[in-house]
Amino acid sequence: MQPRMGGIIQANIPDKNTLYASYMPYVVGGGLFIPSKQPVKLGEEVFVLATLPEQSQKIPLTGKVIWIAHKQNGAKLQGFGIQLMGEKGVYYKSEAEKLLAGIKSDGRSSYTM
């Protein structure tokens, strides 16, 4: 994942393990955690160009910051989570859930909970 450039944040999700760790299914409308040192505020609206595993197409997403993880010494990454919004958010949620269908959660951790 790359830092914010000119108001746009790049979120490259290269594989299903990264998608599993990044996707937030418990968020209404779907959510995505973005590892970043970019300062954001709760409630701020951000624009993200995100990919899905095995796809090179960048999906333009708008989201509201709902989770902030500050620098930690543990296993969790610094970054923030967004609640997906709009038609592209619905599309991303649908595609992410298709890719993650059937993946067992045993022993897997996510970037958030």
N, C-alpha and C positions, 0 to 999 in steps of 0.2 A: 504494500500500500504506500502510496506516495503522499507527500504533504500537500496541503491546500495551495493552489496556484491561481491567483486572480479570482478568488472566490469559488473555484471549482475544486472539489476533492476527488482524487482518483482512488478507487477501491478495486483492486485486482484480486479476484477470488479464483486462484488457479486450479483448485481441486476440491473434491467433496469433503475432505477433512477440514479444510479452511472454511468452507461454506457451513459445515456443521458447527464449527466453533464461533462463526460470525453471525449466523442467522438467529433471530430472536422470535421464535414462534409464539411465545406467550404475550407478545405485544399485539393489541388490536390492529388489524391491517398489516401485520408483519413488521419486523424491525431488523436492523442491520447494525452490527458493531463494527466500527472502523478504527483500527489501531492508528493512532496519530498523536503527535505532540502539539497539534494545532489547538490554540485556545478557543473554546466555544462556551456558550452559556446555555443553561437549561432553557428550553422554549425557543431557542434560536432556530430559524429555518435555514437549512443548508442545501446546496446542490451537489450531488455526487454522480460521477460517471462510474458505474459499477459493471463488472463482468460476472459471468457465471462460469463454472467449470466447463472446460472443453468448448468454450465459445469465445470468439475474439470480439464479437459485437459489444460495444459499450452501451449500457442502458442508462439514459439520463433519469436520475431519481431526485425527487424533492423529498425532504424529510425534516421533521422537527426533532431537535436534540432532546432526548428523554433520559439519557444515562451518561454520566461522566465518570470515568475511572482515571484517577490521578496516578502519578508515578508511584509504583509499589515495588517492594523488594521481593514479592512472591512470584507465583507463576502467571498471574494475570497481567495482561498488557495495558499500557496507558492508551487511552483513546476515548471514544464516545459512541453511544448508540443513538440511532434515529428511528423514529416511527415513520414508516413509508407512507407516502401520500400520493394521491392522484392515480390516473390510469396506469402509468408506468410502474407505480408502486404495487398495484394490484397484479400486474403482469409479473414483476419480479418475485413477489410472494408466491404466486402460482407455480412459476418455474422452479424456484428454490425448493418448494415443498415436493414437487415431482421428483427432483433429483435426490432428495433426502428420504423419500418414501422407502421403508423397509430397512433403513440403516439402524442398527441396534445402538442404544445409548449406553450400554454397559461399558463402564470403564472410560468413557469419553468425557472430556471436559469442554466447556465452552469458554469464551472470553469474558462472559458476564456471570451467569449463575451456575 
